[in-house]
């Protein structure tokens, strides 16, 4: 995100002496992407950011994947993953259940009530969509207050934790990359400013506004990193001699931020628009789109719901957040559902949806879509949440009938 910010105290010139009130030096830390060749931020710590006093393995939540075989579209009921009061013993990091994944991206879901441990993802950026509830995301850059409809973008290796607030359980849908996640390049100038045709802009982004300073010793930091576990991942707990939230100031173009889906301005047309007009972010080998309440196609003969389409190069994952999704009526899909339409299967409206949509002028729907350019496999959560019937919903009959 090439959009410069300064928070707290920084020296007039980078890489120069910056002293504490007692005369000692602050520790300057460069957090940068692509080996000093892309966006970065400079953070000024009271302590030494490299210091640790102990380390031990962390057994990650189940990261195993099962091939989608036989190849069928699937309906995954995410709200079934955390029944009853189970969320009261869950946090938004260690309680995540892997739904779908491949070598580029992992999609997880959690319903939580407990503060998470301090956490750092050293594998890739995270884009967390808040389905319901509120939280404070405490980070080394400062804090973000977030709620329903917020995307929270956390750059790789950002130390942070999730602290639920309020009485409602915190429901989070996690898009975890093996790369960076950013706005689509076609929305940006060559220098990184949002262009006039972009459906959102810098004014819509919320970033930390002041330092978040905390005290503590022997603080545990959970780190997800590359390793020889399932999915090529592993976990380690670092024990830090001082609290990681010791940054008195920072500046640069790399930092966590939040963006609410209600601030996304949908692009519409006289006839049905293809999914790329709904794009909001992109990563390596995947894109993120959102379908928001909007006026729909206004040609007198328009068909507002999507035409049948074959995902020749991608798998399509739709997370149904709110509203009434016209094209899926009659399939069993509702709020909290995820549909997986794999490459190699042509999909589109449920029977009767096309006729019902004719003349409709507005869709009241909210969904988050991830399209991947390598096949997705089922995680532990996806296997458990599969309804086992969706593949037959277009024909009305299943195997052996």
N, C-alpha and C positions, 0 to 999 in steps of 0.2 A: 504494500500500500504506500505508494510514493506521495505521501501527504504529510508534510513536516509538522511535528508538534514538539513543544517543550513543556515539561512539568517539573515543578520544584526548582531547586538551585543547580545551576551548571556554570562552569567557568566561561569567561569570554572567548577563550580559544581552546579547541579540542586538543587532547593529549598534552596538556600543560598542568602544572601543579595546581591542585585544588585542596585547600586545607580546611580541616575541622576547626571549630572554635578553640580547641585545646592545642592547636598548632600541628597536629598530626595530619597526614595525607589521607584523603578519601581514596578508595581503590576504584580505578576506572575500568569498566568492563565493556568491551565491544561485543554486541550481539548482532551477528550479521549473516546474511544468506549468500550462498554460492561463492564461498571462499573469497571474501572481501570484494566481490564484484557485483553485488546487488544491494538491496535495501538493508539498512542497519540502524541500530540505536546505540547510544552511549549511555551507560548507567553508572552512577556514582554511589558506591557502597561505603557504609561505615566500617564494615569488616572486610575479610578476604573472601571473595566468592568461591574460590577453589577449595577452601578448607573443609575437611571432614575428619571425623574421629573414629568412624566405624562403618562397616558395610556388610550386608547380608542379602541372600537371595529373597526375592518376592515372587511367590507363585501367582502368576496372572490369572484372572478369570479365564475360563475355558475358551481358548482361541482356535480349537480344532474346527475344520471345515469338511463338509460332506458334499460330494458332487451332486448337482441337480440331475439325478438319473433315476428313472427315465425322464427325459427332458419334457417338463410340463410347466405351464404357468401356475403360480401358487398364490394363495391368500393366507397371509400370516396375521394372526389376531394378537397384536402386541399387548393389549390390555389384559390378556389372560396370563401374562408372564409373571405378574406380581399380584396375586389374588389377596383379598381380604386386607389384613393389617400388616402384611409382610414388609411393606415399604418402611415401617417404623424401625427396622433393623438394618436398613440399607443406606449406603451413601452413593453419590453420583459418579464415583470413579471405580471403586472396587466392586460395586454392585452391578456394573454394566453386564448385560447379557448379549453376546454376539449373535446377530440376526443373519447377516449376509456378509460375504467378503471375497476378496481375491488379492492378488499381489499388489494392487494399487490403492485399495480403499476397503475399510471395514465399517459396517453399519451396526450400531449397537443401541440398546434401549435400557433405560433405568427409571424406576420410580423410587424416590428416596425421601428420607426425612432427616438423616443424620449429616453433620458436616463431613466432608471427605477429608482424607489425609492430604498433606501437602504433596503435590504431584507435578511431574514433569514428563512430557511425552517427547522423547528424543528421536522418535521415528519419523514423525511428520506433523503437519498442522492439524488442528482439530476445528471443525465447524459444528457447534452444538446448537440444535434447535430446541427451544423451550416450548414444549407443547402446553403445559399447564404449570401453575405454581409460580413462586417468586424465589429469588436467591440473590445473595451477594457473591460475586466471583472475586475473591481476593487474589491479587497477582503482585508479582515483584514490581510491576509498573504502577500499581495503584488498584483501586477497587472499581467494579462495575455492578450497579444494581440492575437486575434483569428480571423479566417476567414473560408471560405468555406471548408467543409470536416473535420473540427475539432470537436472531442468530447471534451466537457468540463465537468470534473468530480468535483462536488462540495460536499464535505462531509456535512453531516447533521449539521445544525446550523452554517454554515459558513456565516458570514456577508459579503454581496457583493452587487454590482449593475452592470447592463449592460449599457454600453455607446456606442451606434452605432457610427461608424466612416465611412468616405467615403460617396459617393453619392447614393450607391445602398441600397435599404431597407434590413434590417437584418431579415432573415428568420430562425427561430429556431424551432426545433422539440424536445420536452422535454419529457424525460423518468424520471418520478418522483416516487421514491420508498417509501415504508413504512419500508425500511430496508437499509442496506448498499449495495453499488454497487462496485464490484472489479473485477480484472482479474480472469478468471477461475482457480480454484485450481489446475487443472491438468497441467497448464502452469508454476506452481511455485514449487520451492523446499520447503521442510518443514520449511525453514527459511525465505521464501518469495522472493527468487531471481528467475527471469525468467529463465526457463530451455531452453536447446538448441532447443527443438522441438516447442517452442512457436513462433507464427507468428509475434510477436513484443517483444521489450525488453525495459529496462530502458533508453537506449540511445534515444528512440523515444518519451519519455515523456518530456513535458515542464512544469516547475513549476515556481512560482515567484522567482525572483533572487535578489530582494532588497526590503526593507520595503517601504510601501506606507503610508506616513504621511500626514495628512490633519488637518486643523483647522476648528472649527465651534462650535456653541452652539445651544442647543435646536434642535438637529438633529432627524428627524423622521425615525424610523426603523420599517418596515413592517414585522411581524412575522406570519408565517403559523404554526399552531399547532393543536394538537388533541382537539376535542370539540364535540358539539352536533349538528353541522350543517350537510349538505349533505355529505356523505362519511366519517362521523365521524371527520370532519375538522372544524376549526374555524380560525379567524384571529384577530390579535391585533396590534395596532400601539403603540410602545414604544417611548416616547420622551426622548432623552438622553441629559444630561447636556453638554457633550463634544463629539467631533467627534469620532465615533468608530474606525476610521483608525488612531490609536495612538500607534501601535506596533513597537518598535524600533528593535526587533529581535525575532526570534523563531527558534526552532529546533525540530526534531522528525520525525515520519513516517506517519503523518496524515496531509494532506494539499490538496488544489485544484491543478489540473493539466490538461493539454490539450494533446491530442493525435490525430494526423491527420490520416484519413483513408488511405491516400496515402502511409503511412508508414507500413501498414498492408501487410504482405507477404502471399499471398494465398497458401493454400495447395491443390494440384491437384493430380489426379491419372489416371490410364489407363481407369477406368470406373467411372461412376458418383459417386461423394462423397456425403455423407449425410450431412445435415445442421450443425451438431456439429463441423465439421472441420472449419467452418466459424465463430465460436464463438469468441467474443471479450470481453464481460463482463458478469457477473452474479449477480443477486440479489436473495432475498428470493422468491421462487416460480416463477421466470422468468429468462430468459437468453436473451442476446443481441448478434446478429450475424451481420456480414456485408458481402455483396457479392460485390466484387471489380473486375475491369477488370483483366482478367486472361486467360491463356491457359486452354483449356478444354480437356475433356477425349480423350486419344490418343490410345485406343484399336481400331483395324481396324473395329470392328463392334459396337463401342460405340454409345450410344444414349446420346448426351450431355445435353438435357433438363431433368428436374426431372421426375421420374416415378410418376404415380398417388399414392397418399398416404393419409391415414386417420389419422388425429391427434387424436389419442385415448385419450391421456392424456393432450392435450394442445390446446389453441387457437393460431393461427399464424397470426401475423400482419407484413406486408411488406410495408415499405415506399420507394417508387421508386424515387431516387434522380437524377440520370443522366443516360445517355447511352440509349441502345436499349434492352429492356428486352425480350429475345427470347420467353420464355415460355408463355408470356401474350399477344403476338401479336393477334390482332383481338378482344380483350376484351374491348377496350376503355381506358385501363390503360396507363398512360404516366407519364411524370415528374410531381412530386407533388401529385401523387396518393398514397393512402393507400388501400391495400386489407386486408380484415379480412376473414380468413378461420377458422371457429369455429370447435372445437371438435365435432365429430358426423357427419361431412361432409367430404367425400373423395374429394380431389381436386388434380389438376395437370395441365399439359399443355393445352392450348386452342386447339380446333380442327385444325389440320394441322401443329401444331408447331413441333411435333415429326419428321415428314418427312422433314420439312424445315431445321431442325437442323443437319441432318445426314451429316457428312463430315465437319462440321464447326469446326475450330481449336481454335477460340478465341472469348470470349464474352466481349463486351464493355458495361458493365453495373455497376451501383453503386446503392445499396439498403441497407437499415438498417432494420433488422428483429428483432422483439420481440416475443418470444414464452412465453406464460403464462401457468401456471399449474392450474389456476382456470378460469372459464368462464369470458369473457370480456363483459361489457355492453357499450352502446352508450352514450357518453356525448353530451352536447348541440351542440358542433361543429361537432361531428360525425353524428348526426341526420340531421343537415342542409346540410352537404357535401355529403350525400349518393346519388348516382346516380340512385338508384332504379331499375337498369337493370342487374347488374353484375351477379346475381344468375342464370340467364337464358342463360348466354353467352356460355355454353358448349352445350346446346341443340338447341339454335337458336330460341326458342319459349318460351313465358311466359304463365302465368295463363290464361286459357280460350281460348288459341289459338290452 
